[in-house]
Every structure is written in C-alpha cells, then in structure tokens.
C-alpha cells in the first residue's frame, strides 16, 4: 500500500512525458537547419534560429492565416458566450413552453457531426451569398457552439443558491440586474472554462473553413497549414515552424485561462 502513491506518480510522469515529448521534438526541430536535422532527431539546435519562423510567416502566408483565425475566433467566442448566457438564463430560471423538447434538440445538436450537414450548409450559405466571406466562418461555428454553451451555462446557473436570487427579487432588482450583477459573476469559472474550450474548438476547426472558403486570403491557420505542408514536404524545419505558429497560441491561451480558472474557483470558495 505504501508503494501505491509512488507508482501512481510514476505513471503520471510517464504519461506526461509521452504527451509533451512530441511537442518538444517539434519545437526543437523548428529551430534547426537541414544539416542539423540530418545529425539526429534528438540533437539540440546550435542556436535559436528564427529564420524558419520568418520563412513560414512570410512565404507560407501565415501572417494572413493567423490574422484570419483571430478575426474568426474572437467573435465566435464572445457571441457564443453572450447568447449562451441569455439562453441559459431562460432555461435555468424562466418558464418556457416546451423546455424539455428544446433541451433535447440542443442535446441532439451537440452530438450531430459537421459532416452530416456540411453539404446543405454550403448550399444555403451559397444561396445567401455568404460563401468566401468571414461570416461563412463565424456564423456556423456560433450555431455549433450554442447547444453546448447553453446547456453548460444553464447547469451552472441552476447551482447558484436560490436564496441569493430571491433576496434580490425582494429588493426590487430587475431581471437584467439579477443576471449580469449576481448570476454571471457567480458562474465566472464556468465562463472562463467555456471561453477556453470555444477558443480551442474554433481555432482548430478544419471542415467548415475547408468547404465554405476557397480563397487563400480568407483561410485560417489549420487550412493554411495543410496547403503549406503540401508545398514543403522536404524542408522539415520550416514545416515544424509553421506547426508551432498554429500550436503556440493554443498553449499560451490555455495557460492564461487555467490561471484565471483557478483564481476564480479560489475566490468563490473564499466568498
């Protein structure tokens, strides 16, 4: 029994190393030259040479792809959370006819894969004249995020003590004040987690940008990475630099939101 904690920690470290080792290898390769790459996969680069990143950023058009991803992610995350708060408040605290049926339909929307509706979605957006536009990348992803966002926020709102809301009602607070002044701050850790998940899902979305946009100036990073890979199958260090441009923003945002999530939980516990 005494050796159980040691074995558990050893397994955790092994899994952690297996997870992070491919990322570290790709990161090291992105700073290498072709000659250093031939010397061995595990050899360290002689210096932190950012030439590969400059090549990928300029020649691979990653500057355009990066900006497109940012222009898509920000409105998707903000709009999904805002609409999810309003819809979740209705599900959690208001009497809505057919609430169970609507919740079942939202649950179905969570499990329905994009491949099942991408063709009719393309024809609908083409009929509306929205293909090859930013709206073709933003609107469908907001719609795909709403079922999960609504149900998760509604569940979090139901965990808020009813006495707190009832006391606010007795004081004459309006629904708007109750929602934005009391309920939203109480579920801030949930909103932080949602923002992180939505950012990751939207940043990594592949099928929707691939089908609904075919202009190079509108492609996001995952699609741009695919075309860049097809053009640079020989220059592995430059290819890894492009991959790091796609991955590193996810790592940075995850670390930032992880800290906010922990601080939010701590503040809630203290209160």
C-alpha angles and dihedrals in degrees: 000000000000091000094053096086090048092051092047092051091046091053091048091052092047092051091046092052092047089052099046099036096077090049092050091048091052090047092052092046091053089064096046131095123230091260092052090049091057090054091068143302095250097046115113120240116255091235141353096272111183093187091104091055091049090050093049092043095051109024094034092049090234089145088065094041092048093052091047091053091051092048089052100040098051098055092040094053096042096043094045093051094044094049090041091055092052094045093042091052089054092049094046104041112012132074107244122179111241093012094153092050091050091048090052090051090050089051089052089051089056095057098038108104121227091240089067095064106018094103097052088041090055093049092047094051091044090053088051091048094241101120114113091026134106089248089063088060097040108041099051092048092050089052091049092050097048100077094054093038094049096048094043093050092044090053091049092048091052089058092061109103111261090217089067092054094042091052090053091050090051088053090055098252116163124235090254092054092045092051101044099027102042115010101041095051089047093057097040094122089056091050091050091052091048092051090052094048093046091049092052094045094047095043091051097041108131113163100054096050090043095055104031099043128047101163115104092219090060100045120118126223099271092051093042089050091055093053091042090053091053090054097044108043092136104044097068097172092055089046091053090048089056090049090052090052087058096043106038096067088055091051092047094048091046092054092048095048092043090060092047090048093053092046091049092052091047093050091049091051092050092050 
